[in-house]
């Protein structure tokens, strides 16, 4: 998991270990768009994964 600056964070690693989800997945698209190229480029990774 990377933060908005592209860095892997201890909090996000622990969050994922405990819950099985990354903080970005828990927060949803408004968070993801800052941290991932897919959302930044205007593409929905969930929609593109589903076919």
Residue frames as a rotation matrix with the C-alpha (Angstrom) as fourth column:
UNK 1
0.580 0.815 0.000 0.00
0.815 -0.580 0.000 0.00
0.000 0.000 -1.000 0.00
UNK 2
-0.593 -0.755 0.280 1.31
0.750 -0.645 -0.148 3.42
0.292 0.122 0.949 -0.87
UNK 3
-0.071 0.544 -0.836 0.25
0.616 -0.636 -0.466 6.76
-0.785 -0.548 -0.290 0.53
UNK 4
0.853 0.521 -0.040 -0.63
0.306 -0.560 -0.770 9.79
-0.423 0.645 -0.637 -1.57
UNK 5
0.472 -0.762 -0.445 3.05
-0.769 -0.602 0.214 10.56
-0.431 0.241 -0.870 -2.04
UNK 6
0.575 -0.196 -0.794 3.71
-0.536 0.644 -0.547 7.06
0.618 0.740 0.266 -3.37
UNK 7
-0.528 -0.808 0.261 5.32
-0.707 0.248 -0.662 5.81
0.470 -0.534 -0.703 -0.15
UNK 8
0.005 0.466 -0.885 4.51
0.294 0.845 0.447 2.54
0.956 -0.262 -0.133 1.58
UNK 9
-0.167 -0.002 0.986 3.30
-0.755 -0.643 -0.129 3.36
0.634 -0.766 0.106 5.07
UNK 10
-0.963 -0.244 -0.116 3.43
-0.093 0.701 -0.707 1.34
0.254 -0.670 -0.698 8.25
UNK 11
-0.522 0.837 0.164 -0.15
-0.539 -0.174 -0.824 2.29
-0.661 -0.518 0.542 9.11
UNK 12
0.221 0.639 -0.737 -1.44
-0.975 0.146 -0.165 0.96
0.002 0.755 0.656 5.80
UNK 13
-0.458 -0.443 -0.770 0.53
-0.438 0.867 -0.238 -2.28
0.773 0.229 -0.591 6.12
UNK 14
-0.987 0.101 0.122 -0.84
-0.074 0.384 -0.920 -2.86
-0.140 -0.918 -0.372 9.64
UNK 15
-0.236 0.957 -0.167 -4.37
-0.800 -0.289 -0.526 -1.93
-0.551 0.010 0.834 8.56
UNK 16
0.137 0.264 -0.955 -4.22
-0.878 0.479 0.006 -4.52
0.459 0.837 0.297 5.79
UNK 17
-0.773 -0.469 -0.428 -2.75
-0.209 0.824 -0.526 -7.19
0.599 -0.318 -0.735 8.09
UNK 18
-0.887 0.425 0.181 -5.55
-0.163 0.080 -0.983 -6.69
-0.432 -0.902 -0.002 10.61
UNK 19
-0.066 0.980 -0.190 -8.55
-0.489 -0.197 -0.850 -6.20
-0.870 0.037 0.492 8.35
UNK 20
-0.196 -0.060 0.979 -7.55
0.627 0.760 0.172 -7.79
-0.754 0.648 -0.111 5.06
UNK 21
0.652 0.407 0.639 -8.27
0.747 -0.490 -0.450 -4.53
0.130 0.771 -0.624 3.23
UNK 22
-0.549 -0.819 0.168 -6.02
0.784 -0.574 -0.237 -1.59
0.291 0.001 0.957 2.49
UNK 23
-0.462 0.348 -0.816 -6.92
0.417 -0.726 -0.546 1.82
-0.783 -0.593 0.191 3.87
UNK 24
-0.831 0.126 -0.542 -7.62
-0.494 -0.617 0.613 3.00
-0.257 0.777 0.575 0.31
UNK 25
-0.736 0.591 -0.330 -10.04
0.184 0.644 0.743 0.14
0.651 0.486 -0.582 -0.31
UNK 26
-0.397 0.575 -0.716 -11.78
0.908 0.130 -0.399 0.93
-0.136 -0.808 -0.573 2.96
UNK 27
-0.512 0.122 -0.850 -12.01
0.129 -0.968 -0.217 4.66
-0.849 -0.221 0.480 2.20
UNK 28
0.429 0.726 0.538 -13.21
0.611 0.205 -0.765 4.14
-0.666 0.656 -0.355 -1.37
UNK 29
0.337 -0.248 0.908 -12.66
0.919 -0.122 -0.374 6.01
0.203 0.961 0.187 -4.64
UNK 30
0.944 0.001 0.330 -12.24
-0.016 -0.999 0.049 9.54
0.330 -0.051 -0.943 -3.19
UNK 31
0.573 -0.798 0.186 -9.04
-0.358 -0.040 0.933 8.35
-0.738 -0.601 -0.308 -1.50
UNK 32
0.306 -0.466 0.830 -7.86
0.633 0.751 0.188 6.14
-0.711 0.468 0.524 -4.34
UNK 33
0.842 0.087 0.532 -7.89
0.516 -0.414 -0.750 8.89
0.155 0.906 -0.394 -6.93
UNK 34
0.800 -0.590 0.107 -5.01
-0.599 -0.776 0.198 10.60
-0.034 -0.223 -0.974 -5.13
UNK 35
0.184 -0.789 0.587 -2.86
-0.644 0.354 0.678 7.52
-0.743 -0.503 -0.443 -4.81
UNK 36
-0.061 -0.188 0.980 -3.26
0.395 0.897 0.197 5.41
-0.917 0.399 0.019 -7.93
UNK 37
-0.875 -0.338 -0.346 -2.54
-0.177 -0.441 0.880 6.06
-0.450 0.831 0.326 -11.60
UNK 38
-0.705 0.646 0.293 -5.78
0.690 0.530 0.494 4.32
0.164 0.550 -0.819 -12.61
UNK 39
0.287 0.848 -0.445 -8.07
0.902 -0.395 -0.172 6.74
-0.321 -0.352 -0.879 -10.78
UNK 40
-0.147 -0.415 -0.898 -5.86
0.120 -0.909 0.400 9.72
-0.982 -0.049 0.184 -11.62
UNK 41
-0.968 -0.249 -0.021 -6.21
-0.009 -0.049 0.999 8.86
-0.250 0.967 0.045 -15.30
UNK 42
-0.399 0.898 -0.188 -9.99
-0.888 -0.429 -0.165 8.81
-0.229 0.101 0.968 -14.95
UNK 43
-0.279 0.285 -0.917 -10.38
-0.423 0.821 0.383 5.05
0.862 0.495 -0.108 -15.32
UNK 44
0.349 0.493 0.797 -12.44
-0.937 0.174 0.303 3.05
0.011 -0.852 0.523 -12.84
UNK 45
-0.671 -0.718 -0.186 -10.39
-0.716 0.692 -0.090 -0.05
0.194 0.073 -0.978 -11.89
UNK 46
-0.526 0.555 0.644 -13.47
-0.214 0.647 -0.732 -1.83
-0.823 -0.523 -0.221 -10.52
UNK 47
0.551 0.777 -0.304 -15.43
-0.463 -0.019 -0.886 -1.36
-0.695 0.629 0.349 -13.73
UNK 48
0.216 -0.536 -0.816 -12.48
-0.949 0.080 -0.304 -2.32
0.228 0.840 -0.492 -15.92
UNK 49
-0.786 -0.513 0.346 -11.84
-0.597 0.775 -0.208 -5.46
-0.162 -0.369 -0.915 -13.86
UNK 50
-0.223 0.798 0.560 -15.43
-0.225 0.517 -0.826 -6.63
-0.949 -0.310 0.064 -14.23
UNK 51
-0.198 0.096 0.976 -15.21
0.788 0.608 0.100 -6.86
-0.583 0.788 -0.196 -17.98
